[in-house]
């Protein structure tokens, strides 16, 4: 059809979800997690919300309905809830199942602590970052933003960014099977390497 362009994303990943539904807090769900992956996931998506918050055997997530959390790569976290706003810091260190996340948010003492990263899950259009303290207290952030799937912080499938433009003709050079190099909330960087070794780069950026 003339004048119609189509952009499709094919995710050849495993559809099995790992939500730690067994309730076994001692499962090693983050063997391959890194601070870099955690930072990429948290900063690529906006407006995280509290999916679970358990402190001292009390379920507190309902107290924070409508609270949006935003993280930056330089360690700043901002929280908005209606007309109220809070600011603080976050810092992560370590590797694998021993990544420590320090949250400091003035006015939100239920979140302030040193948490251990338990799981990073990107599945079926949702992102979850699950953290624990001594296998008892729990904090899980959730988001409806994701590009790709992780299983314990490790990519479970290769992500192809397939682009096809029926017209105009000068867009035909963009029609290809691209691989994602990096992504954020405002930019996607793609690469394509031909059989003869020629490399093409393509960047989409949100204004």
Beta strands, then each sheet from edge to edge (+ up, - down):
strand 1: 5-11
strand 2: 49-55
strand 3: 58-59
strand 4: 68-71
strand 5: 76-81
strand 6: 84-93
strand 7: 100-105
strand 8: 113-123
strand 9: 126-133
strand 10: 137-143
strand 11: 150-151
strand 12: 154-155
strand 13: 159-165
strand 14: 176-183
strand 15: 187-193
strand 16: 199-205
sheet 1: 1+ 13- 14+ 15- 16+
sheet 2: 3+ 2- 10+ 9- 8+ 7- 6+ 5- 4+
sheet 3: 3+ 2- 10+ 9- 8+ 11- 12+
end
